[in-house]
Amino acid sequence: MIDLYTWTTPNGRKVSIMLEELGVPYTVKPIDITKDEQFQPSFLMISPNNRIPAIFDHETGQSLMESGAILLYLADKYGRFDGEESGAGRWRVVEWLMWQMGGLGPMAGQAHHFLKFNPGKAPYAEERYATETRRLYGVLERRLAGRDFIADEYSIADMACWPWISRFEWQRIDLAEFPNVRDWYRRIAARPAVQRGYAVPKDAGPIPMP
């Protein structure tokens, strides 16, 4: 049994989607970040950086924070969604997972902060992060040309990127301008496991659709 400490954020949804895709049993431990529950001492023992998501695997005794590390751990443990066991396929998955962790997530997150929650307070920051987020959409658009999934086969790279794209409205992105991303987004949104994982730890409304 795996304990999943999470909330309704893109990073949290990465892991709940992965667990649903794997079909393994897990227990949801909601951490309401709007009430500062991420600072509780019991949670800090699992996630020293006071960020969700985090997991505790009762079978192995392993605790982990950081969504990318958790996805790699689960893919390795269950032998699924990480490309080939060795060689170019697996490294392609890792490459695009790192792209999300180092680029799409942080830049889109800043776009949310300035464009969605604090509009008009910092015009320079709004322009900077909106422009960079749009550039990253362009990178993904080119990558998905002629492909159904980011690393050719459905993988943790898709699971990592998709929840951030699901907030395209917060980023003021019109997915009609990125048809490859739009079609990929719809393809993944249609997966039952993605729909279930999106609603963890609570139903926050339907998946946004372009």
PAMI-600159 format. One record per residue (C-alpha): residue in three letters; x, y, z. Coordinates in nm, 4 decimals, m for minus. Each point is the difference from the previous one (the first is absolute). Example, Ala and Ser with C-alpha at 12.3 -4.5 7.8 and 13.67 -1.06 7.14 Angstrom:
<node><nuse>Ala</nuse><px>1.2300</px><py>m0.4500</py><pz>0.7800</pz></node>
<node><nuse>Ser</nuse><px>0.1370</px><py>0.3440</py><pz>m0.0660</pz></node>
This chain:
<node><nuse>Met</nuse><px>0.0000</px><py>0.0000</py><pz>0.0000</pz></node>
<node><nuse>Ile</nuse><px>0.1217</px><py>0.3471</py><pz>m0.0906</pz></node>
<node><nuse>Asp</nuse><px>m0.0997</px><py>0.3146</py><pz>0.1869</pz></node>
<node><nuse>Leu</nuse><px>m0.0359</px><py>0.2983</py><pz>m0.2340</pz></node>
<node><nuse>Tyr</nuse><px>0.0210</px><py>0.3439</py><pz>0.1557</pz></node>
<node><nuse>Thr</nuse><px>m0.1446</px><py>0.2394</py><pz>m0.2534</pz></node>
<node><nuse>Trp</nuse><px>m0.2250</px><py>0.2882</py><pz>m0.0971</pz></node>
<node><nuse>Thr</nuse><px>m0.1775</px><py>0.1245</py><pz>m0.3132</pz></node>
<node><nuse>Thr</nuse><px>0.3060</px><py>0.1405</py><pz>m0.1767</pz></node>
<node><nuse>Pro</nuse><px>0.1743</px><py>m0.1021</py><pz>m0.3228</pz></node>
<node><nuse>Asn</nuse><px>0.2867</px><py>m0.1568</py><pz>0.1928</pz></node>
<node><nuse>Gly</nuse><px>m0.2372</px><py>m0.1919</py><pz>0.2229</pz></node>
<node><nuse>Arg</nuse><px>m0.2026</px><py>m0.1272</py><pz>m0.2940</pz></node>
<node><nuse>Lys</nuse><px>0.3066</px><py>m0.1440</py><pz>m0.1693</pz></node>
<node><nuse>Val</nuse><px>0.0320</px><py>m0.2649</py><pz>0.2690</pz></node>
<node><nuse>Ser</nuse><px>m0.3681</px><py>m0.0801</py><pz>0.0463</pz></node>
<node><nuse>Ile</nuse><px>m0.0271</px><py>m0.0491</py><pz>m0.3763</pz></node>
<node><nuse>Met</nuse><px>0.3020</px><py>m0.2327</py><pz>0.0054</pz></node>
<node><nuse>Leu</nuse><px>m0.1436</px><py>m0.2043</py><pz>0.2861</pz></node>
<node><nuse>Glu</nuse><px>m0.3334</px><py>m0.0278</py><pz>m0.1770</pz></node>
<node><nuse>Glu</nuse><px>0.1712</px><py>m0.1069</py><pz>m0.3225</pz></node>
<node><nuse>Leu</nuse><px>0.1934</px><py>m0.2659</py><pz>0.1914</pz></node>
<node><nuse>Gly</nuse><px>m0.3155</px><py>m0.1213</py><pz>0.1715</pz></node>
<node><nuse>Val</nuse><px>0.1799</px><py>m0.0534</py><pz>0.3311</pz></node>
<node><nuse>Pro</nuse><px>m0.1621</px><py>0.0585</py><pz>0.3385</pz></node>
<node><nuse>Tyr</nuse><px>0.0732</px><py>0.3305</py><pz>0.1694</pz></node>
<node><nuse>Thr</nuse><px>m0.1371</px><py>0.2118</py><pz>0.2806</pz></node>
<node><nuse>Val</nuse><px>m0.0556</px><py>0.3713</py><pz>m0.0545</pz></node>
<node><nuse>Lys</nuse><px>0.1219</px><py>0.2325</py><pz>0.2742</pz></node>
<node><nuse>Pro</nuse><px>m0.1313</px><py>0.3466</py><pz>m0.0919</pz></node>
<node><nuse>Ile</nuse><px>0.2323</px><py>0.2879</py><pz>0.0840</pz></node>
<node><nuse>Asp</nuse><px>m0.2042</px><py>0.3192</py><pz>m0.0308</pz></node>
<node><nuse>Ile</nuse><px>0.2600</px><py>0.2567</py><pz>m0.0997</pz></node>
<node><nuse>Thr</nuse><px>m0.2596</px><py>0.2777</py><pz>0.0304</pz></node>
<node><nuse>Lys</nuse><px>0.0025</px><py>m0.0706</py><pz>0.3751</pz></node>
<node><nuse>Asp</nuse><px>0.3812</px><py>m0.0359</py><pz>0.0290</pz></node>
<node><nuse>Glu</nuse><px>m0.0298</px><py>m0.3700</py><pz>0.0790</pz></node>
<node><nuse>Gln</nuse><px>0.3277</px><py>m0.0540</py><pz>m0.1872</pz></node>
<node><nuse>Phe</nuse><px>0.1799</px><py>0.1442</py><pz>0.3023</pz></node>
<node><nuse>Gln</nuse><px>m0.1254</px><py>m0.2625</py><pz>0.2433</pz></node>
<node><nuse>Pro</nuse><px>0.2925</px><py>m0.1802</py><pz>0.1684</pz></node>
<node><nuse>Ser</nuse><px>m0.1384</px><py>m0.3412</py><pz>m0.0978</pz></node>
<node><nuse>Phe</nuse><px>0.0005</px><py>0.1002</py><pz>m0.3676</pz></node>
<node><nuse>Leu</nuse><px>0.3451</px><py>0.1566</py><pz>0.0211</pz></node>
<node><nuse>Met</nuse><px>0.1365</px><py>m0.3376</py><pz>0.1023</pz></node>
<node><nuse>Ile</nuse><px>m0.1144</px><py>m0.1316</py><pz>m0.3379</pz></node>
<node><nuse>Ser</nuse><px>0.0662</px><py>0.3153</py><pz>m0.2035</pz></node>
<node><nuse>Pro</nuse><px>0.2723</px><py>0.2194</py><pz>0.1560</pz></node>
<node><nuse>Asn</nuse><px>m0.0556</px><py>0.2670</py><pz>m0.2667</pz></node>
<node><nuse>Asn</nuse><px>m0.3655</px><py>0.0387</py><pz>0.1110</pz></node>
<node><nuse>Arg</nuse><px>m0.1325</px><py>m0.0600</py><pz>m0.3491</pz></node>
<node><nuse>Ile</nuse><px>m0.2490</px><py>m0.2477</py><pz>m0.1398</pz></node>
<node><nuse>Pro</nuse><px>m0.0048</px><py>m0.2620</py><pz>m0.1337</pz></node>
<node><nuse>Ala</nuse><px>0.1812</px><py>m0.2523</py><pz>0.2149</pz></node>
<node><nuse>Ile</nuse><px>m0.0384</px><py>m0.3720</py><pz>0.0522</pz></node>
<node><nuse>Phe</nuse><px>0.0743</px><py>m0.2651</py><pz>0.2571</pz></node>
<node><nuse>Asp</nuse><px>0.0260</px><py>m0.3556</py><pz>m0.1286</pz></node>
<node><nuse>His</nuse><px>m0.0869</px><py>m0.2396</py><pz>0.2821</pz></node>
<node><nuse>Glu</nuse><px>0.1359</px><py>m0.2964</py><pz>m0.1961</pz></node>
<node><nuse>Thr</nuse><px>0.3523</px><py>0.1406</py><pz>m0.0300</pz></node>
<node><nuse>Gly</nuse><px>0.0072</px><py>0.2569</py><pz>0.2805</pz></node>
<node><nuse>Gln</nuse><px>0.0942</px><py>0.2655</py><pz>m0.2564</pz></node>
<node><nuse>Ser</nuse><px>m0.1223</px><py>0.3571</py><pz>0.0306</pz></node>
<node><nuse>Leu</nuse><px>0.0459</px><py>0.2446</py><pz>m0.2846</pz></node>
<node><nuse>Met</nuse><px>m0.0717</px><py>0.3622</py><pz>m0.0773</pz></node>
<node><nuse>Glu</nuse><px>0.0274</px><py>0.1718</py><pz>m0.3422</pz></node>
<node><nuse>Ser</nuse><px>m0.2452</px><py>m0.1095</py><pz>m0.2660</pz></node>
<node><nuse>Gly</nuse><px>0.2631</px><py>m0.0895</py><pz>m0.2592</pz></node>
<node><nuse>Ala</nuse><px>0.1844</px><py>m0.2260</py><pz>0.2429</pz></node>
<node><nuse>Ile</nuse><px>m0.3277</px><py>m0.1648</py><pz>0.0987</pz></node>
<node><nuse>Leu</nuse><px>m0.0919</px><py>m0.0692</py><pz>m0.3630</pz></node>
<node><nuse>Leu</nuse><px>0.3407</px><py>m0.1565</py><pz>m0.0633</pz></node>
<node><nuse>Tyr</nuse><px>m0.0258</px><py>m0.2080</py><pz>0.3168</pz></node>
<node><nuse>Leu</nuse><px>m0.3427</px><py>m0.1354</py><pz>m0.0910</pz></node>
<node><nuse>Ala</nuse><px>0.1004</px><py>m0.0661</py><pz>m0.3602</pz></node>
<node><nuse>Asp</nuse><px>0.3055</px><py>m0.1902</py><pz>0.1185</pz></node>
<node><nuse>Lys</nuse><px>m0.1862</px><py>m0.1942</py><pz>0.2677</pz></node>
<node><nuse>Tyr</nuse><px>m0.2787</px><py>m0.1155</py><pz>m0.2294</pz></node>
<node><nuse>Gly</nuse><px>0.1946</px><py>m0.0097</py><pz>m0.3258</pz></node>
<node><nuse>Arg</nuse><px>m0.2413</px><py>0.2157</py><pz>m0.1960</pz></node>
<node><nuse>Phe</nuse><px>m0.0238</px><py>0.3370</py><pz>m0.1743</pz></node>
<node><nuse>Asp</nuse><px>0.3730</px><py>0.0789</py><pz>m0.0096</pz></node>
<node><nuse>Gly</nuse><px>0.0840</px><py>m0.1046</py><pz>m0.3534</pz></node>
<node><nuse>Glu</nuse><px>0.2315</px><py>m0.2856</py><pz>m0.0735</pz></node>
<node><nuse>Glu</nuse><px>0.1815</px><py>m0.1616</py><pz>0.2919</pz></node>
<node><nuse>Ser</nuse><px>0.3231</px><py>0.1369</py><pz>m0.1411</pz></node>
<node><nuse>Gly</nuse><px>0.1140</px><py>0.2027</py><pz>m0.2953</pz></node>
<node><nuse>Ala</nuse><px>m0.1375</px><py>0.2921</py><pz>m0.1928</pz></node>
<node><nuse>Gly</nuse><px>m0.3681</px><py>m0.0504</py><pz>0.0819</pz></node>
<node><nuse>Arg</nuse><px>0.0444</px><py>0.0310</py><pz>0.3738</pz></node>
<node><nuse>Trp</nuse><px>0.2314</px><py>0.2981</py><pz>m0.0268</pz></node>
<node><nuse>Arg</nuse><px>m0.2476</px><py>0.1773</py><pz>m0.2274</pz></node>
<node><nuse>Val</nuse><px>m0.2614</px><py>m0.0346</py><pz>0.2725</pz></node>
<node><nuse>Val</nuse><px>0.2441</px><py>0.1312</py><pz>0.2619</pz></node>
<node><nuse>Glu</nuse><px>0.1002</px><py>0.2878</py><pz>m0.2273</pz></node>
<node><nuse>Trp</nuse><px>m0.3571</px><py>0.1255</py><pz>m0.0358</pz></node>
<node><nuse>Leu</nuse><px>m0.0776</px><py>m0.0604</py><pz>0.3664</pz></node>
<node><nuse>Met</nuse><px>0.2954</px><py>0.2242</py><pz>0.0872</pz></node>
<node><nuse>Trp</nuse><px>m0.1250</px><py>0.2557</py><pz>m0.2547</pz></node>
<node><nuse>Gln</nuse><px>m0.3255</px><py>0.0182</py><pz>0.1877</pz></node>
<node><nuse>Met</nuse><px>0.1661</px><py>0.0156</py><pz>0.3406</pz></node>
<node><nuse>Gly</nuse><px>0.2481</px><py>0.2688</py><pz>m0.0988</pz></node>
<node><nuse>Gly</nuse><px>m0.2015</px><py>0.1993</py><pz>m0.2530</pz></node>
<node><nuse>Leu</nuse><px>m0.3697</px><py>m0.0479</py><pz>m0.0556</pz></node>
<node><nuse>Gly</nuse><px>m0.0950</px><py>m0.0400</py><pz>0.3665</pz></node>
<node><nuse>Pro</nuse><px>0.1993</px><py>0.2892</py><pz>0.1497</pz></node>
<node><nuse>Met</nuse><px>m0.0779</px><py>0.2439</py><pz>m0.2805</pz></node>
<node><nuse>Ala</nuse><px>m0.3708</px><py>m0.0854</py><pz>m0.0172</pz></node>
<node><nuse>Gly</nuse><px>m0.0149</px><py>0.0180</py><pz>0.3787</pz></node>
<node><nuse>Gln</nuse><px>0.1355</px><py>0.3543</py><pz>m0.0085</pz></node>
<node><nuse>Ala</nuse><px>m0.2488</px><py>0.0846</py><pz>m0.2736</pz></node>
<node><nuse>His</nuse><px>m0.2778</px><py>m0.1181</py><pz>0.2301</pz></node>
<node><nuse>His</nuse><px>0.1309</px><py>0.2178</py><pz>0.2809</pz></node>
<node><nuse>Phe</nuse><px>0.0200</px><py>0.3194</py><pz>m0.2008</pz></node>
<node><nuse>Leu</nuse><px>m0.2721</px><py>m0.0448</py><pz>m0.2641</pz></node>
<node><nuse>Lys</nuse><px>m0.2667</px><py>m0.1842</py><pz>0.1986</pz></node>
<node><nuse>Phe</nuse><px>0.0423</px><py>0.1055</py><pz>0.3619</pz></node>
<node><nuse>Asn</nuse><px>0.1763</px><py>0.3376</py><pz>m0.0150</pz></node>
<node><nuse>Pro</nuse><px>m0.0895</px><py>0.1640</py><pz>m0.3323</pz></node>
<node><nuse>Gly</nuse><px>0.1048</px><py>0.3601</py><pz>m0.0469</pz></node>
<node><nuse>Lys</nuse><px>0.2531</px><py>0.0020</py><pz>0.2838</pz></node>
<node><nuse>Ala</nuse><px>0.3145</px><py>m0.0782</py><pz>m0.1988</pz></node>
<node><nuse>Pro</nuse><px>m0.0365</px><py>0.0606</py><pz>m0.3755</pz></node>
<node><nuse>Tyr</nuse><px>0.3615</px><py>m0.0960</py><pz>m0.0698</pz></node>
<node><nuse>Ala</nuse><px>m0.0389</px><py>m0.3343</py><pz>0.1798</pz></node>
<node><nuse>Glu</nuse><px>m0.3305</px><py>m0.0658</py><pz>m0.1747</pz></node>
<node><nuse>Glu</nuse><px>0.1593</px><py>0.0543</py><pz>m0.3400</pz></node>
<node><nuse>Arg</nuse><px>0.3126</px><py>m0.1992</py><pz>0.0869</pz></node>
<node><nuse>Tyr</nuse><px>m0.1763</px><py>m0.3130</py><pz>0.1217</pz></node>
<node><nuse>Ala</nuse><px>m0.2808</px><py>0.0141</py><pz>m0.2547</pz></node>
<node><nuse>Thr</nuse><px>0.2576</px><py>0.0228</py><pz>m0.2790</pz></node>
<node><nuse>Glu</nuse><px>0.2128</px><py>m0.2835</py><pz>0.1355</pz></node>
<node><nuse>Thr</nuse><px>m0.3010</px><py>m0.2238</py><pz>0.0588</pz></node>
<node><nuse>Arg</nuse><px>m0.1133</px><py>0.0617</py><pz>m0.3564</pz></node>
<node><nuse>Arg</nuse><px>0.3498</px><py>m0.0839</py><pz>m0.1247</pz></node>
<node><nuse>Leu</nuse><px>m0.0132</px><py>m0.3313</py><pz>0.1872</pz></node>
<node><nuse>Tyr</nuse><px>m0.3365</px><py>m0.0778</py><pz>m0.1552</pz></node>
<node><nuse>Gly</nuse><px>0.1729</px><py>0.0498</py><pz>m0.3332</pz></node>
<node><nuse>Val</nuse><px>0.2712</px><py>m0.2492</py><pz>0.0964</pz></node>
<node><nuse>Leu</nuse><px>m0.2649</px><py>m0.2565</py><pz>0.0905</pz></node>
<node><nuse>Glu</nuse><px>m0.1957</px><py>0.0764</py><pz>m0.3178</pz></node>
<node><nuse>Arg</nuse><px>0.3027</px><py>m0.0823</py><pz>m0.2133</pz></node>
<node><nuse>Arg</nuse><px>0.0785</px><py>m0.3133</py><pz>0.2007</pz></node>
<node><nuse>Leu</nuse><px>m0.3520</px><py>m0.1353</py><pz>m0.0467</pz></node>
<node><nuse>Ala</nuse><px>m0.0012</px><py>0.0443</py><pz>m0.3773</pz></node>
<node><nuse>Gly</nuse><px>m0.0751</px><py>m0.3459</py><pz>m0.1375</pz></node>
<node><nuse>Arg</nuse><px>m0.0090</px><py>m0.1563</py><pz>0.3483</pz></node>
<node><nuse>Asp</nuse><px>m0.2829</px><py>m0.1107</py><pz>0.2247</pz></node>
<node><nuse>Phe</nuse><px>0.2133</px><py>0.0335</py><pz>0.3136</pz></node>
<node><nuse>Ile</nuse><px>0.3059</px><py>0.1966</py><pz>0.1044</pz></node>
<node><nuse>Ala</nuse><px>0.2428</px><py>m0.2935</py><pz>0.0054</pz></node>
<node><nuse>Asp</nuse><px>m0.1869</px><py>m0.1953</py><pz>m0.2705</pz></node>
<node><nuse>Glu</nuse><px>m0.1650</px><py>m0.2346</py><pz>0.2514</pz></node>
<node><nuse>Tyr</nuse><px>m0.2185</px><py>0.1198</py><pz>0.2873</pz></node>
<node><nuse>Ser</nuse><px>0.2295</px><py>0.0606</py><pz>0.2959</pz></node>
<node><nuse>Ile</nuse><px>0.0701</px><py>0.1947</py><pz>0.3155</pz></node>
<node><nuse>Ala</nuse><px>0.1121</px><py>0.2858</py><pz>m0.2270</pz></node>
<node><nuse>Asp</nuse><px>m0.3616</px><py>0.0417</py><pz>m0.1109</pz></node>
<node><nuse>Met</nuse><px>m0.1287</px><py>m0.0389</py><pz>0.3556</pz></node>
<node><nuse>Ala</nuse><px>0.2392</px><py>0.2712</py><pz>0.1182</pz></node>
<node><nuse>Cys</nuse><px>m0.0813</px><py>0.2525</py><pz>m0.2725</pz></node>
<node><nuse>Trp</nuse><px>m0.3738</px><py>m0.0489</py><pz>m0.0414</pz></node>
<node><nuse>Pro</nuse><px>m0.1159</px><py>0.1420</py><pz>0.3382</pz></node>
<node><nuse>Trp</nuse><px>0.1892</px><py>0.3221</py><pz>m0.0704</pz></node>
<node><nuse>Ile</nuse><px>m0.1579</px><py>0.0322</py><pz>m0.3438</pz></node>
<node><nuse>Ser</nuse><px>m0.3391</px><py>m0.0572</py><pz>0.1651</pz></node>
<node><nuse>Arg</nuse><px>0.0316</px><py>0.3516</py><pz>0.1381</pz></node>
<node><nuse>Phe</nuse><px>0.0382</px><py>0.1592</py><pz>m0.3421</pz></node>
<node><nuse>Glu</nuse><px>m0.2708</px><py>0.2526</py><pz>0.0883</pz></node>
<node><nuse>Trp</nuse><px>0.1973</px><py>0.1216</py><pz>0.3015</pz></node>
<node><nuse>Gln</nuse><px>0.2968</px><py>0.0483</py><pz>m0.2325</pz></node>
<node><nuse>Arg</nuse><px>m0.2155</px><py>0.1907</py><pz>m0.2539</pz></node>
<node><nuse>Ile</nuse><px>0.0818</px><py>m0.2562</py><pz>m0.2664</pz></node>
<node><nuse>Asp</nuse><px>m0.2371</px><py>m0.0734</py><pz>m0.2879</pz></node>
<node><nuse>Leu</nuse><px>0.0607</px><py>m0.3650</py><pz>m0.0855</pz></node>
<node><nuse>Ala</nuse><px>m0.1354</px><py>0.0624</py><pz>m0.3499</pz></node>
<node><nuse>Glu</nuse><px>0.3378</px><py>0.1643</py><pz>m0.0650</pz></node>
<node><nuse>Phe</nuse><px>0.1737</px><py>m0.3272</py><pz>0.0914</pz></node>
<node><nuse>Pro</nuse><px>m0.2012</px><py>m0.2722</py><pz>m0.1772</pz></node>
<node><nuse>Asn</nuse><px>0.2449</px><py>m0.2830</py><pz>0.0715</pz></node>
<node><nuse>Val</nuse><px>m0.0054</px><py>0.0833</py><pz>0.3704</pz></node>
<node><nuse>Arg</nuse><px>m0.3797</px><py>0.0331</py><pz>m0.0092</pz></node>
<node><nuse>Asp</nuse><px>m0.0487</px><py>m0.3402</py><pz>m0.1595</pz></node>
<node><nuse>Trp</nuse><px>0.2487</px><py>m0.1645</py><pz>0.2390</pz></node>
<node><nuse>Tyr</nuse><px>m0.1729</px><py>0.1678</py><pz>0.2933</pz></node>
<node><nuse>Arg</nuse><px>m0.3409</px><py>m0.1299</py><pz>m0.1073</pz></node>
<node><nuse>Arg</nuse><px>0.1408</px><py>m0.3475</py><pz>m0.0606</pz></node>
<node><nuse>Ile</nuse><px>0.1344</px><py>m0.0236</py><pz>0.3533</pz></node>
<node><nuse>Ala</nuse><px>m0.3061</px><py>0.1647</py><pz>0.1562</pz></node>
<node><nuse>Ala</nuse><px>m0.2113</px><py>m0.2813</py><pz>m0.1455</pz></node>
<node><nuse>Arg</nuse><px>0.1868</px><py>m0.2654</py><pz>0.2002</pz></node>
<node><nuse>Pro</nuse><px>m0.2111</px><py>m0.1294</py><pz>0.2929</pz></node>
<node><nuse>Ala</nuse><px>0.3018</px><py>m0.0169</py><pz>0.2321</pz></node>
<node><nuse>Val</nuse><px>0.0820</px><py>0.3640</py><pz>m0.0744</pz></node>
<node><nuse>Gln</nuse><px>m0.3565</px><py>0.1010</py><pz>0.0780</pz></node>
<node><nuse>Arg</nuse><px>0.0122</px><py>m0.1860</py><pz>0.3312</pz></node>
<node><nuse>Gly</nuse><px>0.3413</px><py>0.1375</py><pz>0.0900</pz></node>
<node><nuse>Tyr</nuse><px>m0.1073</px><py>0.3546</py><pz>m0.0805</pz></node>
<node><nuse>Ala</nuse><px>m0.2701</px><py>m0.0228</py><pz>0.2681</pz></node>
<node><nuse>Val</nuse><px>0.2482</px><py>m0.0871</py><pz>0.2803</pz></node>
<node><nuse>Pro</nuse><px>m0.0119</px><py>0.0925</py><pz>0.2852</pz></node>
<node><nuse>Lys</nuse><px>m0.3371</px><py>0.1628</py><pz>m0.0706</pz></node>
<node><nuse>Asp</nuse><px>m0.2178</px><py>0.0861</py><pz>m0.2960</pz></node>
<node><nuse>Ala</nuse><px>0.0999</px><py>0.3485</py><pz>m0.1065</pz></node>
<node><nuse>Gly</nuse><px>m0.2287</px><py>0.0050</py><pz>m0.3005</pz></node>
<node><nuse>Pro</nuse><px>0.0219</px><py>m0.1418</py><pz>m0.3509</pz></node>
<node><nuse>Ile</nuse><px>0.3223</px><py>m0.0147</py><pz>m0.1965</pz></node>
<node><nuse>Pro</nuse><px>0.0342</px><py>0.3254</py><pz>m0.1986</pz></node>
<node><nuse>Met</nuse><px>m0.0501</px><py>m0.0714</py><pz>m0.3681</pz></node>
<node><nuse>Pro</nuse><px>0.0982</px><py>0.2236</py><pz>m0.2920</pz></node>
